[in-house]
Amino acid sequence: MNVFAKGLAAATLVASLAASTAMAETSEINFGIISTESSQNLKTVWDPFLADMSEQTGLKVNAFFASDYAGVIEGMRFGKVDVAWFGNKSAMEAVDRSKGEVFAQTVDVEGNPGYWSVLITQADNDKLNSLEDVLKCDKSLDFGIGDPNSTSGFLVPTTFIFAKNGVRPQDCFKTVRNANHEANAMATANGQVDVAANNTENLRRLEVTAPEARKKIKVIWQSPLIPSDPLVWRADLDEDAKRKVYTFIMSYGRLGTPEEVASARQVLSGLGWAPFRPSSDAQLYPIRIMEITKQEARISAADNMSDDEKKAELEKLASEKDKIQKLMDTVPQS
């Protein structure tokens, strides 16, 4: 083969590879939305945001809803979800099980640095006014807890209420039911459960979606601060799609004409947010500490383990917690 022919063959190969790469570039993504309330309510506030994302990135953006948090986590694991809004606990699961990567963090519309898990009961319930009233543990109360992958609905109350006080919910309450935030709030307002886990963001959202129900609810306990929710993408999402998504997320509500900025801020306000800020997996360090603390309490209370077995497991967890704590002390969490 002469030099010209070799050059032509090489050029053809390069062009072919370039064409294949172009064809492989992402033109459509699925955006996962965790089920904090009904899909219909979520669509109302998310559709305008996803429509703007489609228009400004040039990607077709499809909303992906599931009946529980695990559905979005598993959707990302099997490539059916490319980018998602998670709570911190579900984001941790997505990072660990679904090759997810935290890249952005929501910002509270009121400027709060995060949000809080709460326990709620009926506003006119004079017998329940504090955590101590809830933890009398005489099996007289029906309790509503959150989705097992919810930070504020499950992990935080499990860590700061039950594990901290050496209490198992099934030993304390007459019934324990899992549901999303909206369902637990409505069940509380309607007297179907006596007390339930929720969070400050969802209660603020309830003032819009069900104001009469919100009036029937009071808060009787509030947790330590929880970091604001992360946005997560698949680590193997192609770099061009990541660039387009990241540029949109970081500029949305910040860049553009005054009219464009105002419109974006209105859409974000409907979600309860101000413009996003950058983040990373380091945001999840406090959540990992909570998860380990929960495991430590479970092992300490286990009646099917010997003292030596407990000691060995607790030493492993203590070592893991120490590593994470050192990372927290040296790596910025956002």
Secondary structure, DSSP 8 states (H G I E B T S, - for coil): --HHHHHHHHHHHHHHHHHHHHHHS--EEEEEE--SS-HHHHHHHHHHHHHHHHHHH-SEEEEEE-SSHHHHHHHHHTTS-SEEE--HHHHHHHHHHS-EEEEEEEEETT--SEEEEEEEEETT-SS--SHHHHTT-SS--EEEE--TT-IIIIIHHIIIIIITTT--HHHH-SEEEE--HHHHHHHHHTTSSSEEEEEHHHHHHHHHH-HHHHHTEEEEEEEEEEE--EEEEETTS-HHHHHHHHHHHHHTTTSS-HHHHHHHHHHHHHTTEEEEEE--GGGGHHHHHHHHHHHHHHHHH-SSS-HHHHHHHHHHHHHHHHHHHHHHHHS---
